[in-house]
Structures are given as C-alpha cells and as structure tokens.
Amino acid sequence: MSRSVALALLGAVALVLSACGEKPQTAGASKTDASPYSGTGSNFASPGWKQGDKVSWEQHLRARAQNTQNEYNRTK
C-alpha cells in the first residue's frame, strides 16, 4: 500500500511542477515604437494615403469612421 501511495504522491508532484515550466505566449510579435502613420512598407495601403504623412493618416481615419463604420450613415 505504501508503494501505491508513494507513486500517487510522485505523480501529483510531477503534475504540479509541470505547470512551472510554461513558456510565455507572445506569438513571436515584436513591439516597435514606430508611429502608426509611418506605414509598414506594404503595397496594400489605402489609395491616396502617403506613408509618413500624419495629416493624411488622420484624414483617412476620419473618413473611414464616417463612411464605413458609422451605422447611422449606413442605414439611410
């Protein structure tokens, strides 16, 4: 009986200690301190927006919010 209790205790300790080895889940993403309007260098950008132009970025965000994301304007 003491052998089965010792095996059960050893299994419980192994189970508890297995949770201590979990690696952080960061999904491989690296954080950069670049401003959002600086662009990514991708060709898939909104037409008329110039990468690095803050005023153009803000105008496009404002237009997108009014034209496509405003439910009051979409239901008319």
N, CA, C and O atoms as a Tripos MOL2 file, in Angstrom:
@<TRIPOS>MOLECULE
protein
  304   303    76     0     0
PROTEIN
NO_CHARGES

@<TRIPOS>ATOM
      1 N           0.8130   -1.1810    0.0000 N.3       1 MET1
      2 CA          0.0000    0.0000    0.0000 C.3       1 MET1
      3 C           0.8630    1.2530    0.0000 C.2       1 MET1
      4 O           0.5060    2.2410   -0.6430 O.2       1 MET1
      5 N           1.9640    1.2370    0.6900 N.am      2 SER2
      6 CA          2.8210    2.4150    0.7480 C.3       2 SER2
      7 C           3.4600    2.7040   -0.6070 C.2       2 SER2
      8 O           3.7610    3.8570   -0.9180 O.2       2 SER2
      9 N           3.6670    1.6740   -1.4060 N.am      3 ARG3
     10 CA          4.2480    1.8780   -2.7320 C.3       3 ARG3
     11 C           3.2510    2.6120   -3.6350 C.2       3 ARG3
     12 O           3.6560    3.5000   -4.3860 O.2       3 ARG3
     13 N           1.9860    2.2730   -3.5830 N.am      4 SER4
     14 CA          0.9840    2.9370   -4.4160 C.3       4 SER4
     15 C           0.7610    4.3790   -3.9600 C.2       4 SER4
     16 O           0.5090    5.2590   -4.7840 O.2       4 SER4
     17 N           0.8520    4.6200   -2.6680 N.am      5 VAL5
     18 CA          0.7230    5.9810   -2.1480 C.3       5 VAL5
     19 C           1.9130    6.8230   -2.5910 C.2       5 VAL5
     20 O           1.7560    7.9910   -2.9480 O.2       5 VAL5
     21 N           3.0990    6.2280   -2.5680 N.am      6 ALA6
     22 CA          4.2960    6.9450   -2.9930 C.3       6 ALA6
     23 C           4.2320    7.2720   -4.4850 C.2       6 ALA6
     24 O           4.6310    8.3630   -4.8910 O.2       6 ALA6
     25 N           3.7400    6.3490   -5.3030 N.am      7 LEU7
     26 CA          3.6060    6.6000   -6.7390 C.3       7 LEU7
     27 C           2.5590    7.6930   -6.9980 C.2       7 LEU7
     28 O           2.7490    8.5510   -7.8600 O.2       7 LEU7
     29 N           1.4650    7.6510   -6.2500 N.am      8 ALA8
     30 CA          0.4400    8.6750   -6.4100 C.3       8 ALA8
     31 C           0.9730   10.0450   -6.0050 C.2       8 ALA8
     32 O           0.6960   11.0470   -6.6650 O.2       8 ALA8
     33 N           1.7330   10.0820   -4.9240 N.am      9 LEU9
     34 CA          2.3210   11.3370   -4.4660 C.3       9 LEU9
     35 C           3.3420   11.8440   -5.4810 C.2       9 LEU9
     36 O           3.3930   13.0410   -5.7640 O.2       9 LEU9
     37 N           4.1450   10.9540   -6.0220 N.am     10 LEU10
     38 CA          5.1370   11.3330   -7.0290 C.3      10 LEU10
     39 C           4.4470   11.8610   -8.2940 C.2      10 LEU10
     40 O           4.9160   12.8240   -8.9010 O.2      10 LEU10
     41 N           3.3460   11.2380   -8.6850 N.am     11 GLY11
     42 CA          2.5840   11.7120   -9.8460 C.3      11 GLY11
     43 C           1.9890   13.0820   -9.6090 C.2      11 GLY11
     44 O           1.9870   13.9290  -10.5020 O.2      11 GLY11
     45 N           1.4810   13.3040   -8.3970 N.am     12 ALA12
     46 CA          0.8990   14.6070   -8.0680 C.3      12 ALA12
     47 C           1.9630   15.6960   -8.0760 C.2      12 ALA12
     48 O           1.7170   16.8010   -8.5580 O.2      12 ALA12
     49 N           3.1430   15.3910   -7.5460 N.am     13 VAL13
     50 CA          4.2420   16.3640   -7.5400 C.3      13 VAL13
     51 C           4.6790   16.6690   -8.9690 C.2      13 VAL13
     52 O           4.9400   17.8260   -9.2980 O.2      13 VAL13
     53 N           4.7620   15.6600   -9.8150 N.am     14 ALA14
     54 CA          5.1440   15.8670  -11.2160 C.3      14 ALA14
     55 C           4.1050   16.7290  -11.9320 C.2      14 ALA14
     56 O           4.4580   17.5880  -12.7400 O.2      14 ALA14
     57 N           2.8440   16.5020  -11.6390 N.am     15 LEU15
     58 CA          1.7790   17.2930  -12.2490 C.3      15 LEU15
     59 C           1.8470   18.7570  -11.8070 C.2      15 LEU15
     60 O           1.6670   19.6590  -12.6250 O.2      15 LEU15
     61 N           2.0980   18.9880  -10.5490 N.am     16 VAL16
     62 CA          2.1840   20.3510  -10.0240 C.3      16 VAL16
     63 C           3.3970   21.0710  -10.6010 C.2      16 VAL16
     64 O           3.3070   22.2400  -10.9790 O.2      16 VAL16
     65 N           4.5220   20.3840  -10.6690 N.am     17 LEU17
     66 CA          5.7390   21.0220  -11.1690 C.3      17 LEU17
     67 C           5.7240   21.2240  -12.6780 C.2      17 LEU17
     68 O           6.4740   22.0580  -13.1860 O.2      17 LEU17
     69 N           4.9050   20.4970  -13.4000 N.am     18 SER18
     70 CA          4.8600   20.6660  -14.8510 C.3      18 SER18
     71 C           4.2820   22.0250  -15.2310 C.2      18 SER18
     72 O           4.5790   22.5360  -16.3120 O.2      18 SER18
     73 N           3.4780   22.6110  -14.3810 N.am     19 ALA19
     74 CA          2.9050   23.9340  -14.6640 C.3      19 ALA19
     75 C           3.9390   25.0360  -14.5060 C.2      19 ALA19
     76 O           3.7440   26.1300  -15.0360 O.2      19 ALA19
     77 N           5.0240   24.7880  -13.8010 N.am     20 CYS20
     78 CA          6.0410   25.8130  -13.5880 C.3      20 CYS20
     79 C           6.9000   26.0530  -14.8250 C.2      20 CYS20
     80 O           7.5800   27.0750  -14.9070 O.2      20 CYS20
     81 N           6.8840   25.1490  -15.7680 N.am     21 GLY21
     82 CA          7.7510   25.2700  -16.9300 C.3      21 GLY21
     83 C           7.0900   25.8590  -18.1460 C.2      21 GLY21
     84 O           7.6320   25.7390  -19.2440 O.2      21 GLY21
     85 N           5.9540   26.4860  -18.0060 N.am     22 GLU22
     86 CA          5.2550   27.0330  -19.1690 C.3      22 GLU22
     87 C           5.9910   28.2630  -19.6920 C.2      22 GLU22
     88 O           6.4040   29.1310  -18.9240 O.2      22 GLU22
     89 N           6.1430   28.3190  -21.0020 N.am     23 LYS23
     90 CA          6.8240   29.4450  -21.6410 C.3      23 LYS23
     91 C           5.8200   30.5670  -21.8900 C.2      23 LYS23
     92 O           4.6320   30.2930  -22.0620 O.2      23 LYS23
     93 N           6.2670   31.8200  -21.9140 N.am     24 PRO24
     94 CA          5.3480   32.9260  -22.2140 C.3      24 PRO24
     95 C           4.8420   32.8230  -23.6560 C.2      24 PRO24
     96 O           5.5980   32.4540  -24.5550 O.2      24 PRO24
     97 N           3.5980   33.1410  -23.8710 N.am     25 GLN25
     98 CA          2.9760   33.0310  -25.1860 C.3      25 GLN25
     99 C           2.8980   34.4070  -25.8280 C.2      25 GLN25
    100 O           1.9090   35.1200  -25.6610 O.2      25 GLN25
    101 N           3.9320   34.7780  -26.5550 N.am     26 THR26
    102 CA          3.9820   36.0980  -27.1650 C.3      26 THR26
    103 C           3.6620   36.0790  -28.6430 C.2      26 THR26
    104 O           3.5750   37.1420  -29.2580 O.2      26 THR26
    105 N           3.4820   34.9000  -29.2420 N.am     27 ALA27
    106 CA          3.1370   34.7360  -30.6570 C.3      27 ALA27
    107 C           4.2110   35.3030  -31.5750 C.2      27 ALA27
    108 O           3.9330   35.5700  -32.7440 O.2      27 ALA27
    109 N           5.3980   35.4880  -31.0920 N.am     28 GLY28
    110 CA          6.5060   35.9120  -31.9310 C.3      28 GLY28
    111 C           6.4330   37.3470  -32.4080 C.2      28 GLY28
    112 O           7.2080   37.7350  -33.2820 O.2      28 GLY28
    113 N           5.5530   38.1280  -31.8800 N.am     29 ALA29
    114 CA          5.4170   39.5170  -32.3170 C.3      29 ALA29
    115 C           6.4090   40.3950  -31.5640 C.2      29 ALA29
    116 O           6.5750   40.2850  -30.3490 O.2      29 ALA29
    117 N           7.0520   41.2570  -32.3150 N.am     30 SER30
    118 CA          7.9780   42.1880  -31.6820 C.3      30 SER30
    119 C           7.3400   43.5720  -31.6590 C.2      30 SER30
    120 O           6.7200   43.9920  -32.6360 O.2      30 SER30
    121 N           7.4890   44.2570  -30.5720 N.am     31 LYS31
    122 CA          6.8990   45.5840  -30.4290 C.3      31 LYS31
    123 C           7.8830   46.6330  -30.9220 C.2      31 LYS31
    124 O           9.0560   46.6340  -30.5490 O.2      31 LYS31
    125 N           7.3900   47.5070  -31.7530 N.am     32 THR32
    126 CA          8.2120   48.6090  -32.2380 C.3      32 THR32
    127 C           7.6110   49.9160  -31.7420 C.2      32 THR32
    128 O           6.4200   49.9840  -31.4380 O.2      32 THR32
    129 N           8.4110   50.9150  -31.6660 N.am     33 ASP33
    130 CA          7.9550   52.2170  -31.2010 C.3      33 ASP33
    131 C           7.6810   53.1660  -32.3550 C.2      33 ASP33
    132 O           7.6550   54.3810  -32.1590 O.2      33 ASP33
    133 N           7.4780   52.6420  -33.5390 N.am     34 ALA34
    134 CA          7.1840   53.4840  -34.6900 C.3      34 ALA34
    135 C           5.7520   53.9840  -34.6130 C.2      34 ALA34
    136 O           4.8720   53.2970  -34.0950 O.2      34 ALA34
    137 N           5.5270   55.1600  -35.1200 N.am     35 SER35
    138 CA          4.1810   55.7260  -35.1180 C.3      35 SER35
    139 C           3.3180   54.9790  -36.1350 C.2      35 SER35
    140 O           3.8450   54.4710  -37.1240 O.2      35 SER35
    141 N           2.0080   54.9030  -35.9150 N.am     36 PRO36
    142 CA          1.1670   54.1300  -36.8200 C.3      36 PRO36
    143 C           1.0820   54.7270  -38.2190 C.2      36 PRO36
    144 O           0.8510   53.9970  -39.1830 O.2      36 PRO36
    145 N           1.2590   56.0100  -38.3460 N.am     37 TYR37
    146 CA          1.1630   56.6310  -39.6670 C.3      37 TYR37
    147 C           2.4490   56.5120  -40.4740 C.2      37 TYR37
    148 O           2.4920   56.9350  -41.6290 O.2      37 TYR37
    149 N           3.4960   55.9420  -39.8830 N.am     38 SER38
    150 CA          4.7400   55.8090  -40.6300 C.3      38 SER38
    151 C           4.6640   54.7120  -41.6760 C.2      38 SER38
    152 O           5.4880   54.6830  -42.5910 O.2      38 SER38
    153 N           3.6990   53.8070  -41.5660 N.am     39 GLY39
    154 CA          3.4960   52.7840  -42.5750 C.3      39 GLY39
    155 C           4.3200   51.5420  -42.3200 C.2      39 GLY39
    156 O           5.1720   51.5070  -41.4320 O.2      39 GLY39
    157 N           4.0440   50.5120  -43.1270 N.am     40 THR40
    158 CA          4.7350   49.2450  -42.9810 C.3      40 THR40
    159 C           5.5800   48.9000  -44.1940 C.2      40 THR40
    160 O           6.3180   47.9150  -44.1720 O.2      40 THR40
    161 N           5.4850   49.6790  -45.2280 N.am     41 GLY41
    162 CA          6.2100   49.3720  -46.4480 C.3      41 GLY41
    163 C           5.4380   48.4260  -47.3560 C.2      41 GLY41
    164 O           5.9720   47.9740  -48.3680 O.2      41 GLY41
    165 N           4.1980   48.1220  -47.0140 N.am     42 SER42
    166 CA          3.3840   47.2100  -47.8060 C.3      42 SER42
    167 C           2.7190   47.9560  -48.9570 C.2      42 SER42
    168 O           2.4350   49.1500  -48.8590 O.2      42 SER42
    169 N           2.4760   47.2360  -50.0450 N.am     43 ASN43
    170 CA          1.7920   47.8410  -51.1870 C.3      43 ASN43
    171 C           0.2850   47.9020  -50.9820 C.2      43 ASN43
    172 O          -0.4150   48.5580  -51.7530 O.2      43 ASN43
    173 N          -0.2220   47.2330  -49.9630 N.am     44 PHE44
    174 CA         -1.6530   47.1810  -49.7140 C.3      44 PHE44
    175 C          -2.0560   48.2900  -48.7450 C.2      44 PHE44
    176 O          -2.3240   48.0380  -47.5700 O.2      44 PHE44
    177 N          -2.0930   49.4900  -49.2420 N.am     45 ALA45
    178 CA         -2.4580   50.6490  -48.4320 C.3      45 ALA45
    179 C          -3.6320   51.3500  -49.0930 C.2      45 ALA45
    180 O          -3.9110   51.1310  -50.2710 O.2      45 ALA45
    181 N          -4.3000   52.1720  -48.3520 N.am     46 SER46
    182 CA         -5.4320   52.9240  -48.8800 C.3      46 SER46
    183 C          -4.9560   53.8840  -49.9640 C.2      46 SER46
    184 O          -3.9500   54.5690  -49.7840 O.2      46 SER46
    185 N          -5.6650   53.9400  -51.0850 N.am     47 PRO47
    186 CA         -5.2530   54.8620  -52.1430 C.3      47 PRO47
    187 C          -5.3420   56.3100  -51.6720 C.2      47 PRO47
    188 O          -6.3300   56.7030  -51.0520 O.2      47 PRO47
    189 N          -4.3410   57.0820  -51.9570 N.am     48 GLY48
    190 CA         -4.3110   58.4860  -51.5760 C.3      48 GLY48
    191 C          -3.5790   58.7560  -50.2770 C.2      48 GLY48
    192 O          -3.3010   59.9080  -49.9450 O.2      48 GLY48
    193 N          -3.2670   57.7000  -49.5400 N.am     49 TRP49
    194 CA         -2.5400   57.8860  -48.2820 C.3      49 TRP49
    195 C          -1.0510   57.7710  -48.5370 C.2      49 TRP49
    196 O          -0.5920   56.8140  -49.1610 O.2      49 TRP49
    197 N          -0.2970   58.7460  -48.0530 N.am     50 LYS50
    198 CA          1.1580   58.7300  -48.1980 C.3      50 LYS50
    199 C           1.7750   58.2670  -46.8800 C.2      50 LYS50
    200 O           1.4720   58.8200  -45.8230 O.2      50 LYS50
    201 N           2.6260   57.2700  -46.9430 N.am     51 GLN51
    202 CA          3.2430   56.7570  -45.7320 C.3      51 GLN51
    203 C           4.1330   57.8260  -45.1120 C.2      51 GLN51
    204 O           4.9460   58.4520  -45.7920 O.2      51 GLN51
    205 N           3.9620   58.0190  -43.8190 N.am     52 GLY52
    206 CA          4.7400   59.0050  -43.0870 C.3      52 GLY52
    207 C           4.0450   60.3530  -42.9470 C.2      52 GLY52
    208 O           4.5410   61.2250  -42.2340 O.2      52 GLY52
    209 N           2.9070   60.5450  -43.6120 N.am     53 ASP53
    210 CA          2.1810   61.8110  -43.5490 C.3      53 ASP53
    211 C           1.0840   61.7080  -42.4910 C.2      53 ASP53
    212 O           0.0780   61.0290  -42.6990 O.2      53 ASP53
    213 N           1.2760   62.3780  -41.3640 N.am     54 LYS54
    214 CA          0.3370   62.2720  -40.2440 C.3      54 LYS54
    215 C          -1.0190   62.8750  -40.5800 C.2      54 LYS54
    216 O          -2.0470   62.3170  -40.1960 O.2      54 LYS54
    217 N          -1.0470   63.9990  -41.2850 N.am     55 VAL55
    218 CA         -2.3060   64.6600  -41.6280 C.3      55 VAL55
    219 C          -3.1300   63.7780  -42.5550 C.2      55 VAL55
    220 O          -4.3400   63.6440  -42.3730 O.2      55 VAL55
    221 N          -2.4860   63.1800  -43.5430 N.am     56 SER56
    222 CA         -3.1760   62.2770  -44.4580 C.3      56 SER56
    223 C          -3.7150   61.0640  -43.7160 C.2      56 SER56
    224 O          -4.8190   60.6060  -44.0090 O.2      56 SER56
    225 N          -2.9620   60.5380  -42.7670 N.am     57 TRP57
    226 CA         -3.3860   59.3910  -41.9510 C.3      57 TRP57
    227 C          -4.6490   59.7450  -41.1640 C.2      57 TRP57
    228 O          -5.6100   58.9760  -41.1410 O.2      57 TRP57
    229 N          -4.6400   60.9080  -40.5230 N.am     58 GLU58
    230 CA         -5.7970   61.3190  -39.7250 C.3      58 GLU58
    231 C          -7.0230   61.5560  -40.5990 C.2      58 GLU58
    232 O          -8.1380   61.2300  -40.1900 O.2      58 GLU58
    233 N          -6.8410   62.1200  -41.7980 N.am     59 GLN59
    234 CA         -7.9690   62.3430  -42.6990 C.3      59 GLN59
    235 C          -8.5790   61.0210  -43.1560 C.2      59 GLN59
    236 O          -9.8010   60.8950  -43.2290 O.2      59 GLN59
    237 N          -7.7470   60.0490  -43.4590 N.am     60 HIS60
    238 CA         -8.2570   58.7500  -43.8810 C.3      60 HIS60
    239 C          -8.9740   58.0330  -42.7430 C.2      60 HIS60
    240 O          -9.9890   57.3760  -42.9740 O.2      60 HIS60
    241 N          -8.4670   58.1490  -41.5240 N.am     61 LEU61
    242 CA         -9.1580   57.5380  -40.3810 C.3      61 LEU61
    243 C         -10.5130   58.1870  -40.1450 C.2      61 LEU61
    244 O         -11.5000   57.5030  -39.8760 O.2      61 LEU61
    245 N         -10.5550   59.4960  -40.2460 N.am     62 ARG62
    246 CA        -11.8090   60.2250  -40.0470 C.3      62 ARG62
    247 C         -12.8300   59.8480  -41.1230 C.2      62 ARG62
    248 O         -14.0060   59.6390  -40.8240 O.2      62 ARG62
    249 N         -12.3720   59.7620  -42.3790 N.am     63 ALA63
    250 CA        -13.2730   59.3990  -43.4740 C.3      63 ALA63
    251 C         -13.7650   57.9620  -43.3150 C.2      63 ALA63
    252 O         -14.9370   57.6850  -43.5670 O.2      63 ALA63
    253 N         -12.9040   57.0590  -42.9080 N.am     64 ARG64
    254 CA        -13.3090   55.6660  -42.7270 C.3      64 ARG64
    255 C         -14.3280   55.5460  -41.5980 C.2      64 ARG64
    256 O         -15.2880   54.7830  -41.7020 O.2      64 ARG64
    257 N         -14.1210   56.2880  -40.5370 N.am     65 ALA65
    258 CA        -15.0490   56.2390  -39.4160 C.3      65 ALA65
    259 C         -16.4230   56.7790  -39.8140 C.2      65 ALA65
    260 O         -17.4420   56.2530  -39.3640 O.2      65 ALA65
    261 N         -16.4670   57.8020  -40.6370 N.am     66 GLN66
    262 CA        -17.7420   58.3880  -41.0410 C.3      66 GLN66
    263 C         -18.4350   57.5870  -42.1340 C.2      66 GLN66
    264 O         -19.6560   57.4390  -42.1080 O.2      66 GLN66
    265 N         -17.6810   57.0710  -43.0860 N.am     67 ASN67
    266 CA        -18.2910   56.4410  -44.2630 C.3      67 ASN67
    267 C         -18.6060   54.9600  -44.0780 C.2      67 ASN67
    268 O         -19.6390   54.4910  -44.5570 O.2      67 ASN67
    269 N         -17.7670   54.2380  -43.4140 N.am     68 THR68
    270 CA        -17.9610   52.7870  -43.3700 C.3      68 THR68
    271 C         -18.2520   52.2450  -41.9800 C.2      68 THR68
    272 O         -18.8190   51.1580  -41.8620 O.2      68 THR68
    273 N         -17.8900   52.9550  -40.9370 N.am     69 GLN69
    274 CA        -18.0700   52.4150  -39.6020 C.3      69 GLN69
    275 C         -19.1460   53.1330  -38.8050 C.2      69 GLN69
    276 O         -19.3610   52.8160  -37.6350 O.2      69 GLN69
    277 N         -19.8090   54.0730  -39.4030 N.am     70 ASN70
    278 CA        -20.8780   54.7980  -38.7320 C.3      70 ASN70
    279 C         -22.2050   54.1690  -39.1430 C.2      70 ASN70
    280 O         -22.6270   54.3100  -40.2910 O.2      70 ASN70
    281 N         -22.8610   53.4810  -38.2230 N.am     71 GLU71
    282 CA        -24.0970   52.7710  -38.5340 C.3      71 GLU71
    283 C         -25.2360   53.7200  -38.9030 C.2      71 GLU71
    284 O         -26.1330   53.3410  -39.6550 O.2      71 GLU71
    285 N         -25.2130   54.9320  -38.3890 N.am     72 TYR72
    286 CA        -26.2750   55.8740  -38.7330 C.3      72 TYR72
    287 C         -26.2010   56.2610  -40.2060 C.2      72 TYR72
    288 O         -27.2380   56.4390  -40.8440 O.2      72 TYR72
    289 N         -25.0220   56.3930  -40.7460 N.am     73 ASN73
    290 CA        -24.8730   56.7260  -42.1580 C.3      73 ASN73
    291 C         -25.1260   55.5230  -43.0420 C.2      73 ASN73
    292 O         -25.5790   55.6900  -44.1740 O.2      73 ASN73
    293 N         -24.8560   54.3300  -42.5770 N.am     74 ARG74
    294 CA        -25.0110   53.1320  -43.4040 C.3      74 ARG74
    295 C         -26.4600   52.7230  -43.5620 C.2      74 ARG74
    296 O         -26.8010   52.1050  -44.5710 O.2      74 ARG74
    297 N         -27.3190   53.0320  -42.6240 N.am     75 THR75
    298 CA        -28.7070   52.5670  -42.6870 C.3      75 THR75
    299 C         -29.6330   53.4900  -43.4570 C.2      75 THR75
    300 O         -30.7960   53.1480  -43.6710 O.2      75 THR75
    301 N         -29.1630   54.6190  -43.8680 N.am     76 LYS76
    302 CA        -30.0300   55.5610  -44.6120 C.3      76 LYS76
    303 C         -30.2400   55.1170  -46.0350 C.2      76 LYS76
    304 O         -30.9380   55.7890  -46.7950 O.2      76 LYS76
@<TRIPOS>BOND
     1     1     2 1
     2     2     3 1
     3     3     4 2
     4     3     5 am
     5     5     6 1
     6     6     7 1
     7     7     8 2
     8     7     9 am
     9     9    10 1
    10    10    11 1
    11    11    12 2
    12    11    13 am
    13    13    14 1
    14    14    15 1
    15    15    16 2
    16    15    17 am
    17    17    18 1
    18    18    19 1
    19    19    20 2
    20    19    21 am
    21    21    22 1
    22    22    23 1
    23    23    24 2
    24    23    25 am
    25    25    26 1
    26    26    27 1
    27    27    28 2
    28    27    29 am
    29    29    30 1
    30    30    31 1
    31    31    32 2
    32    31    33 am
    33    33    34 1
    34    34    35 1
    35    35    36 2
    36    35    37 am
    37    37    38 1
    38    38    39 1
    39    39    40 2
    40    39    41 am
    41    41    42 1
    42    42    43 1
    43    43    44 2
    44    43    45 am
    45    45    46 1
    46    46    47 1
    47    47    48 2
    48    47    49 am
    49    49    50 1
    50    50    51 1
    51    51    52 2
    52    51    53 am
    53    53    54 1
    54    54    55 1
    55    55    56 2
    56    55    57 am
    57    57    58 1
    58    58    59 1
    59    59    60 2
    60    59    61 am
    61    61    62 1
    62    62    63 1
    63    63    64 2
    64    63    65 am
    65    65    66 1
    66    66    67 1
    67    67    68 2
    68    67    69 am
    69    69    70 1
    70    70    71 1
    71    71    72 2
    72    71    73 am
    73    73    74 1
    74    74    75 1
    75    75    76 2
    76    75    77 am
    77    77    78 1
    78    78    79 1
    79    79    80 2
    80    79    81 am
    81    81    82 1
    82    82    83 1
    83    83    84 2
    84    83    85 am
    85    85    86 1
    86    86    87 1
    87    87    88 2
    88    87    89 am
    89    89    90 1
    90    90    91 1
    91    91    92 2
    92    91    93 am
    93    93    94 1
    94    94    95 1
    95    95    96 2
    96    95    97 am
    97    97    98 1
    98    98    99 1
    99    99   100 2
   100    99   101 am
   101   101   102 1
   102   102   103 1
   103   103   104 2
   104   103   105 am
   105   105   106 1
   106   106   107 1
   107   107   108 2
   108   107   109 am
   109   109   110 1
   110   110   111 1
   111   111   112 2
   112   111   113 am
   113   113   114 1
   114   114   115 1
   115   115   116 2
   116   115   117 am
   117   117   118 1
   118   118   119 1
   119   119   120 2
   120   119   121 am
   121   121   122 1
   122   122   123 1
   123   123   124 2
   124   123   125 am
   125   125   126 1
   126   126   127 1
   127   127   128 2
   128   127   129 am
   129   129   130 1
   130   130   131 1
   131   131   132 2
   132   131   133 am
   133   133   134 1
   134   134   135 1
   135   135   136 2
   136   135   137 am
   137   137   138 1
   138   138   139 1
   139   139   140 2
   140   139   141 am
   141   141   142 1
   142   142   143 1
   143   143   144 2
   144   143   145 am
   145   145   146 1
   146   146   147 1
   147   147   148 2
   148   147   149 am
   149   149   150 1
   150   150   151 1
   151   151   152 2
   152   151   153 am
   153   153   154 1
   154   154   155 1
   155   155   156 2
   156   155   157 am
   157   157   158 1
   158   158   159 1
   159   159   160 2
   160   159   161 am
   161   161   162 1
   162   162   163 1
   163   163   164 2
   164   163   165 am
   165   165   166 1
   166   166   167 1
   167   167   168 2
   168   167   169 am
   169   169   170 1
   170   170   171 1
   171   171   172 2
   172   171   173 am
   173   173   174 1
   174   174   175 1
   175   175   176 2
   176   175   177 am
   177   177   178 1
   178   178   179 1
   179   179   180 2
   180   179   181 am
   181   181   182 1
   182   182   183 1
   183   183   184 2
   184   183   185 am
   185   185   186 1
   186   186   187 1
   187   187   188 2
   188   187   189 am
   189   189   190 1
   190   190   191 1
   191   191   192 2
   192   191   193 am
   193   193   194 1
   194   194   195 1
   195   195   196 2
   196   195   197 am
   197   197   198 1
   198   198   199 1
   199   199   200 2
   200   199   201 am
   201   201   202 1
   202   202   203 1
   203   203   204 2
   204   203   205 am
   205   205   206 1
   206   206   207 1
   207   207   208 2
   208   207   209 am
   209   209   210 1
   210   210   211 1
   211   211   212 2
   212   211   213 am
   213   213   214 1
   214   214   215 1
   215   215   216 2
   216   215   217 am
   217   217   218 1
   218   218   219 1
   219   219   220 2
   220   219   221 am
   221   221   222 1
   222   222   223 1
   223   223   224 2
   224   223   225 am
   225   225   226 1
   226   226   227 1
   227   227   228 2
   228   227   229 am
   229   229   230 1
   230   230   231 1
   231   231   232 2
   232   231   233 am
   233   233   234 1
   234   234   235 1
   235   235   236 2
   236   235   237 am
   237   237   238 1
   238   238   239 1
   239   239   240 2
   240   239   241 am
   241   241   242 1
   242   242   243 1
   243   243   244 2
   244   243   245 am
   245   245   246 1
   246   246   247 1
   247   247   248 2
   248   247   249 am
   249   249   250 1
   250   250   251 1
   251   251   252 2
   252   251   253 am
   253   253   254 1
   254   254   255 1
   255   255   256 2
   256   255   257 am
   257   257   258 1
   258   258   259 1
   259   259   260 2
   260   259   261 am
   261   261   262 1
   262   262   263 1
   263   263   264 2
   264   263   265 am
   265   265   266 1
   266   266   267 1
   267   267   268 2
   268   267   269 am
   269   269   270 1
   270   270   271 1
   271   271   272 2
   272   271   273 am
   273   273   274 1
   274   274   275 1
   275   275   276 2
   276   275   277 am
   277   277   278 1
   278   278   279 1
   279   279   280 2
   280   279   281 am
   281   281   282 1
   282   282   283 1
   283   283   284 2
   284   283   285 am
   285   285   286 1
   286   286   287 1
   287   287   288 2
   288   287   289 am
   289   289   290 1
   290   290   291 1
   291   291   292 2
   292   291   293 am
   293   293   294 1
   294   294   295 1
   295   295   296 2
   296   295   297 am
   297   297   298 1
   298   298   299 1
   299   299   300 2
   300   299   301 am
   301   301   302 1
   302   302   303 1
   303   303   304 2
@<TRIPOS>SUBSTRUCTURE
     1 MET1         2 RESIDUE 1 A MET
     2 SER2         6 RESIDUE 1 A SER
     3 ARG3        10 RESIDUE 1 A ARG
     4 SER4        14 RESIDUE 1 A SER
     5 VAL5        18 RESIDUE 1 A VAL
     6 ALA6        22 RESIDUE 1 A ALA
     7 LEU7        26 RESIDUE 1 A LEU
     8 ALA8        30 RESIDUE 1 A ALA
     9 LEU9        34 RESIDUE 1 A LEU
    10 LEU10       38 RESIDUE 1 A LEU
    11 GLY11       42 RESIDUE 1 A GLY
    12 ALA12       46 RESIDUE 1 A ALA
    13 VAL13       50 RESIDUE 1 A VAL
    14 ALA14       54 RESIDUE 1 A ALA
    15 LEU15       58 RESIDUE 1 A LEU
    16 VAL16       62 RESIDUE 1 A VAL
    17 LEU17       66 RESIDUE 1 A LEU
    18 SER18       70 RESIDUE 1 A SER
    19 ALA19       74 RESIDUE 1 A ALA
    20 CYS20       78 RESIDUE 1 A CYS
    21 GLY21       82 RESIDUE 1 A GLY
    22 GLU22       86 RESIDUE 1 A GLU
    23 LYS23       90 RESIDUE 1 A LYS
    24 PRO24       94 RESIDUE 1 A PRO
    25 GLN25       98 RESIDUE 1 A GLN
    26 THR26      102 RESIDUE 1 A THR
    27 ALA27      106 RESIDUE 1 A ALA
    28 GLY28      110 RESIDUE 1 A GLY
    29 ALA29      114 RESIDUE 1 A ALA
    30 SER30      118 RESIDUE 1 A SER
    31 LYS31      122 RESIDUE 1 A LYS
    32 THR32      126 RESIDUE 1 A THR
    33 ASP33      130 RESIDUE 1 A ASP
    34 ALA34      134 RESIDUE 1 A ALA
    35 SER35      138 RESIDUE 1 A SER
    36 PRO36      142 RESIDUE 1 A PRO
    37 TYR37      146 RESIDUE 1 A TYR
    38 SER38      150 RESIDUE 1 A SER
    39 GLY39      154 RESIDUE 1 A GLY
    40 THR40      158 RESIDUE 1 A THR
    41 GLY41      162 RESIDUE 1 A GLY
    42 SER42      166 RESIDUE 1 A SER
    43 ASN43      170 RESIDUE 1 A ASN
    44 PHE44      174 RESIDUE 1 A PHE
    45 ALA45      178 RESIDUE 1 A ALA
    46 SER46      182 RESIDUE 1 A SER
    47 PRO47      186 RESIDUE 1 A PRO
    48 GLY48      190 RESIDUE 1 A GLY
    49 TRP49      194 RESIDUE 1 A TRP
    50 LYS50      198 RESIDUE 1 A LYS
    51 GLN51      202 RESIDUE 1 A GLN
    52 GLY52      206 RESIDUE 1 A GLY
    53 ASP53      210 RESIDUE 1 A ASP
    54 LYS54      214 RESIDUE 1 A LYS
    55 VAL55      218 RESIDUE 1 A VAL
    56 SER56      222 RESIDUE 1 A SER
    57 TRP57      226 RESIDUE 1 A TRP
    58 GLU58      230 RESIDUE 1 A GLU
    59 GLN59      234 RESIDUE 1 A GLN
    60 HIS60      238 RESIDUE 1 A HIS
    61 LEU61      242 RESIDUE 1 A LEU
    62 ARG62      246 RESIDUE 1 A ARG
    63 ALA63      250 RESIDUE 1 A ALA
    64 ARG64      254 RESIDUE 1 A ARG
    65 ALA65      258 RESIDUE 1 A ALA
    66 GLN66      262 RESIDUE 1 A GLN
    67 ASN67      266 RESIDUE 1 A ASN
    68 THR68      270 RESIDUE 1 A THR
    69 GLN69      274 RESIDUE 1 A GLN
    70 ASN70      278 RESIDUE 1 A ASN
    71 GLU71      282 RESIDUE 1 A GLU
    72 TYR72      286 RESIDUE 1 A TYR
    73 ASN73      290 RESIDUE 1 A ASN
    74 ARG74      294 RESIDUE 1 A ARG
    75 THR75      298 RESIDUE 1 A THR
    76 LYS76      302 RESIDUE 1 A LYS
